[in-house]
């Protein structure tokens, strides 16, 4: 009878060894699944970040070009402001040139807007250091302090971000 007992112990230990191996393999499997899911999440996060960066790059690609074009817009505006109505009425050639410049200015602004570049004049708005560049102060009198009361140079945004702050006078 002792041979049978020895065989039974051998089977038990073989069974225990197999159970332990299954438990170890199950644990290894869990660990590998966890690592795989983590790696997949990391890849997805990186893909999302790259997509966001790509979208931002695309969105603001025109930024430096547009910034350079703002001087052209400023010159066109100044030229249009410098020709009084009386002189245009008195001189048909001047009136024709003025109309041509107005059309050019409108087309130019339309071209900027197609690139999501928009002009803004913050007169009578609350001063915002992100959007306005204060060049001087104006006594507030009875009015509120920190209000833009003079706009020397209009500002521009691109996709709702400041491209160039407006140069302004603010109440103190």
Long-range contacts (C-beta under 8 A, 24 or more apart in sequence): 59-116, 59-159, 60-158, 60-159, 60-161, 62-115, 62-116, 62-117, 62-158, 63-158, 63-163, 66-112, 66-115, 66-117, 66-156, 66-158, 66-163, 67-163, 67-164, 69-108, 69-112, 69-117, 70-156, 70-163, 70-164, 72-108, 73-105, 73-108, 73-109, 73-112, 73-119, 74-153, 76-101, 76-104, 76-105, 76-108, 77-105, 77-154, 80-105, 112-156, 115-158, 116-158, 116-159, 117-156, 117-157, 117-158, 117-163, 118-156, 118-157, 118-158, 119-154, 119-155, 119-156, 120-154, 120-155, 120-156, 120-157, 120-166, 121-151, 121-154, 121-155, 121-166, 122-148, 122-151, 122-155, 122-166, 122-168, 123-148, 123-149, 123-150, 123-151, 123-168, 124-148, 124-149, 127-168, 127-170, 130-162, 130-165, 131-155, 131-157, 131-162, 131-165, 131-166, 132-165, 132-166, 132-167, 132-168, 132-170, 133-165, 133-166, 133-167, 133-168, 134-168, 134-169, 134-170, 135-167, 135-168, 135-169, 136-169, 136-170, 137-169, 137-170, 137-171, 137-172, 138-169, 138-170, 138-171, 138-172, 139-171, 139-172, 140-171, 140-172, 143-171, 144-171, 145-171, 145-172, 146-170, 146-171, 147-171
